[in-house]
Amino acid sequence: MRALGACGGSSILPTETKKAIMDYVTTFLALFFTDAFYTYYLRAVNNNEVFKSSCWAVAVYLMAGVAIINYTSNHWMLIPACAGAFCGTWVGMKIRRR
């Protein structure tokens, strides 16, 4: 007998599908935050803020590393990676203008 979910029904998606969706979301968010953080990194470099620049560089490198690990193991992850890069830059630039 299958275990019941929180709503009393069984899971609709198989486990491997859930994992694939989570991988796509993780890759999207990793590149989204990479590009959003990169705009802050560039601003800190431009303002000659050494410590801030260094902190943003670490954040950018960490996020990019997560994305690279995901899309080198599955090349289809390049699709959410590109979408995340576009959206992250868009949001970073919009926030930066304020």
TAGIJO-V778777 format. One record per residue. N is the residue number from 1. NEAR is the number of other C-alpha atoms within 12 Angstrom. Layout:
BEGIN
n = (N;N)
near = (NEAR;NEAR)
END
This chain:
BEGIN
n = (1;2;3;4;5;6;7;8;9;10;11;12;13;14;15;16;17;18;19;20;21;22;23;24;25;26;27;28;29;30;31;32;33;34;35;36;37;38;39;40;41;42;43;44;45;46;47;48;49;50;51;52;53;54;55;56;57;58;59;60;61;62;63;64;65;66;67;68;69;70;71;72;73;74;75;76;77;78;79;80;81;82;83;84;85;86;87;88;89;90;91;92;93;94;95;96;97;98)
near = (4;9;10;11;11;8;9;9;11;13;15;13;13;11;11;11;13;14;13;19;18;18;29;29;25;29;37;34;31;40;42;32;36;39;36;33;37;36;30;33;30;26;23;21;19;13;13;13;17;16;14;21;23;21;20;27;27;19;25;29;22;21;31;31;21;28;37;26;21;29;26;16;14;18;18;19;30;26;21;31;37;26;23;31;31;23;23;31;26;23;23;27;20;14;14;19;11;7)
END
